[in-house]
Amino acid sequence: MTDYFEIHGRDGAARLGELRLADPVTTPALADEVVEDAGSLWAAERDVPEGADDVLTVLPHRSFPAGTDDKVQSSFAVDSPDVDYPSAAVVTAETATDVGSDAYILSNAQGFVGHASAFRDAIVAAKDALPADTALYLSGVATPRNAATLVYAGVDLVDAKLARVKGRQGMYLTSENEYFLEDLDELPCTCAACQTPREEFTHEDCAAHNVNALRAELATVRQRIRDGRLRDYIEGQARHNQWLTAAFREFDQQYGYLEERTPLIRNSEIAAASSDSIRRVEIQRFAERVTSRYKNRFDNPLVLVPCSATKPYSESQSHSQFHDAVQFRAHLASMTSPIGVVPSELELTYPAQHYDTVVTGRWSEDEKQFVASVLTQYLERNDYPRVVAHVPEHGYRDICERVEQEVDIPFEYTVEDHPTTTDSIANLMSTLQGELKYSKRERQHNTVKAIADYQFGDGAGDALFADVDVQMTSRYPKLQVRNGDGDQLAAMVPQYGVLSFTLAGARVWSDSDAPTKRVEIDNFAPHGSVLAPGVVDADDDIRVGDEVIVEGPKAFAVGRAEMFGAEMTDSTRGVAVEVRHVEEK
C-alpha cells in the first residue's frame, strides 16, 4: 500500500505528485537531498534500516546492469521487507513488481537511457508492472537537456549524479546543449554558481551550475504539467538531441500507453507547430472518433470549408460569410491541419477549439496524407448526395482531389481565387440553390446526438435520445436537454464541447444501450469526490475527464473522472472521481 506518494496532476504519462515526507517534495524533482540508501547486498549483508519520515529510504538491494540474464536476476532477487516509513525498492524493468514501496528505482537505467527503443520498452514495461500510484525513479541519467523527456515518459524522480560528474569533467550543461567549459568565453547562465567570473570558474563551480540548471529545468517541467503544455515543450526540446527526438517519436508509437493517460478534455491550448503534432494523442483520438463514431444525420449535401484562426470557427468572419451563403441548406465541415475534419456539431469539442497552428499557406506532404486519410474515412462512413468543396487552391484542393478519386461521391468546386471573394461566395450560394433548409430544432438535436456519439461511442446519440421526448432549452452553445416532463437530462458544456448529465440523465444513460462508463464503489455515499481507496472496480476505457456513472450499495451518482480506469482500481491515494450529483439509496 502506497502511503507516502500521491498524484495531484497529470499531463499524459507525466505526473505532478507529492512525496509525502515530513517536508513534502513536489515531483517531478531531484531526490538527492531526500534519499538515504541502506546499501547494496552485493557488498555485504544489510540490516533493514529503521527509516524516518523525513527521507525516502532505499531498502537493501542488489542492482543489475542492463543486459543481465533473467535467470541471474531471478536467482539473486531480494525479498523487500514490509516497512511503515517512506521507502524505495530497487528493481529492473524486467523484474519490476509491486513490493509495497512508495518508489521504485530502475537499476538498469544507464543501460537504456540514450537508446530510444530500449528506453521506451523499459519505461512502458515498468509502468505496466508497478502500481499506478508509486513514483518511478531513474538514478544517474538525468541532465538539464533530457529531464523533460524523462518526465514526459513517466519518470517522477531523478538525481543530479550525472550532472555533477559531467561538471567535474569540465562539461557545462544547459537545457539545450553540453559545452566543454574551455570553449565558453562567457557563461550563458545567471545562477548563483555562474556569478563567479569566467576566469575563476572551476570544475566544481561547473558541477554546481549543472545541478542548478537541472533543478531549474525540472521547475519548468512542473509548470508545463500544471499548464497541460508539456508536449508543446517536448516538441521543441527534443530537437536539441537526436536520441531525444527518437525517444519521443518512439513513445508516439506507443499510442495505447499515452492515450490511456491523456485527459479527454482540458483547458490548455495545443500548439501545433511541427509535423510531429499530427501524432499527438489528442489529434489521433479526435480523428479516430470522428471517423468511427460520428454519424451525419442531415440529408443535405456536405460543404467542406477551410478552418479559421479564430476558434470556434463559427465566430470567425470567414465562417460567418460561409454560413450566410449556405443558410442551413447543407452540412458544414471544416478541413484543418492537424485535426483533420471537424463537423460543425463538434466545433467546440476538445481539441477542435483548443489548438493553434502555424499558417504559411503551404501544406507538408505529411499533413496532406493525414487529412486526406481522415476525409476519406469520414466520407466512406457517412452518406452525402454530393460534396461541395469550397476550399482554396493548393493544400485544401489537393487533398479534396485525392479523396475524390477514392470515394464514390461527386465533388463540386466553388472557389475562385479565395473562398471569401464575392465570386466564390456567389458560386457557393448558386450551387446550393434548390436545396431545402434544415430547421433549428433538427440542428440542435443533431448537435447533441453527434456529441453523444463522439463522447460515449458509436450509436450513443440515438440510443440515449431516440426513446426520449427530447426538448431543447437555452441557446447554442449552452444547450440543455430535457425530457417530455421537463426534467433536465443533460447540458452542453461550451468550454469543452461535451455533455454533462444530471442524475435523471445518468439514469437514462445507465438504462440505455449506449456504451457506459461505470465506477463501482464501496458501501458509502460520496459527497464531493470519490477517493481511490473507495473504488471497488472501474471500466478500463475510462479516461481523465470522462463522464462516469458511480454506483454502490448506498449511492447512485454521476461525475467526472480524475483518473483513468485502471488507475482508479490500482491506486490507494488520490481523487478518482469528482461527483456532481448523488442520490442515496
HELIX and SHEET records of a PDB file:
HELIX    1   1 ASP A   32  VAL A   34  5                                   3    
HELIX    2   2 ASP A   70  SER A   75  1                                   6    
HELIX    3   3 ALA A  109  PHE A  112  1                                   4    
HELIX    4   4 ALA A  116  ALA A  129  1                                  14    
HELIX    5   5 ALA A  147  ALA A  153  1                                   7    
HELIX    6   6 LYS A  161  ARG A  168  1                                   8    
HELIX    7   7 LEU A  181  ASP A  183  5                                   3    
HELIX    8   8 ALA A  193  GLN A  195  5                                   3    
HELIX    9   9 ARG A  198  GLU A  200  5                                   3    
HELIX   10  10 HIS A  203  ASP A  227  1                                  25    
HELIX   11  11 LEU A  230  GLN A  237  1                                   8    
HELIX   12  12 ALA A  238  HIS A  240  5                                   3    
HELIX   13  13 GLN A  242  ASP A  252  1                                  11    
HELIX   14  14 TYR A  255  ARG A  261  1                                   7    
HELIX   15  15 SER A  275  ARG A  279  5                                   5    
HELIX   16  16 VAL A  281  SER A  292  1                                  12    
HELIX   17  17 TYR A  313  GLU A  315  5                                   3    
HELIX   18  18 GLN A  317  VAL A  326  1                                  10    
HELIX   19  19 SER A  344  LEU A  346  5                                   3    
HELIX   20  20 GLU A  365  ARG A  381  1                                  17    
HELIX   21  21 GLY A  395  GLU A  404  1                                  10    
HELIX   22  22 THR A  422  THR A  431  1                                  10    
HELIX   23  23 LYS A  440  PHE A  456  1                                  17    
HELIX   24  24 ALA A  460  PHE A  465  1                                   6    
HELIX   25  25 LEU A  503  ASP A  511  1                                   9    
HELIX   26  26 ALA A  532  GLY A  534  5                                   3    
HELIX   27  27 GLY A  565  ASP A  570  1                                   6    
SHEET    1   A 3 PHE A   5  ASP A  11  0                                        
SHEET    2   A 3 ALA A  14  LEU A  19 -1                                        
SHEET    3   A 3 VAL A  25  THR A  27 -1                                        
SHEET    1   B 7 ALA A  29  LEU A  30  0                                        
SHEET    2   B 7 LEU A 157  VAL A 158  1                                        
SHEET    3   B 7 ALA A 135  LEU A 138  1                                        
SHEET    4   B 7 ALA A 103  LEU A 106  1                                        
SHEET    5   B 7 SER A  87  VAL A  91  1                                        
SHEET    6   B 7 LEU A  56  VAL A  58  1                                        
SHEET    7   B 7 VAL A  35  ASP A  37  1                                        
SHEET    1   C 2 MET A 171  LEU A 173  0                                        
SHEET    2   C 2 GLU A 178  PHE A 180 -1                                        
SHEET    1   D 2 ILE A 270  ALA A 272  0                                        
SHEET    2   D 2 TYR A 355  THR A 357  1                                        
SHEET    1   E 5 GLY A 340  PRO A 343  0                                        
SHEET    2   E 5 HIS A 331  THR A 336 -1                                        
SHEET    3   E 5 LEU A 302  PRO A 306  1                                        
SHEET    4   E 5 VAL A 387  ALA A 389  1                                        
SHEET    5   E 5 PHE A 411  TYR A 413  1                                        
SHEET    1   F 4 GLN A 471  THR A 473  0                                        
SHEET    2   F 4 GLN A 480  ARG A 482 -1                                        
SHEET    3   F 4 GLN A 488  VAL A 493 -1                                        
SHEET    4   F 4 VAL A 498  PHE A 501 -1                                        
SHEET    1   G 6 SER A 529  LEU A 531  0                                        
SHEET    2   G 6 VAL A 575  GLU A 584 -1                                        
SHEET    3   G 6 ALA A 555  ALA A 561 -1                                        
SHEET    4   G 6 GLU A 547  GLY A 552 -1                                        
SHEET    5   G 6 ARG A 518  ILE A 521  1                                        
SHEET    6   G 6 VAL A 535  ALA A 538 -1                                        
END                                                                             
